[in-house]
Amino acid sequence: MGKLVLLSGERAKKELEEKQRIIAGLKELLARAECGDLKAICYASVDTDGQNVTLGILQDDKTGLHELIGLSQMLSDAILQSARD
């Protein structure tokens, strides 16, 4: 029984660390946007239930279509590479 409690505790700790990593990444993006260092963000997110996906682009009016296409391709490539790793 002690092993089950330990595994459950480790799983909860790992989930908390993963959540904190996501929050830290979003805070970093927000800070960069507030400083004016970003002009576009291309993103995809999956809800924890695995049933809902959010896709989007946030951009200023100076971002060109070619830049957005490049961002989307880079995002796709990064996801595929992550899946391979």
Secondary structure as UniProt FT lines:
FT   HELIX           2..34
FT   TURN            35..36
FT   STRAND          40..46
FT   TURN            48..49
FT   STRAND          53..59
FT   TURN            61..62
FT   HELIX           65..84
//
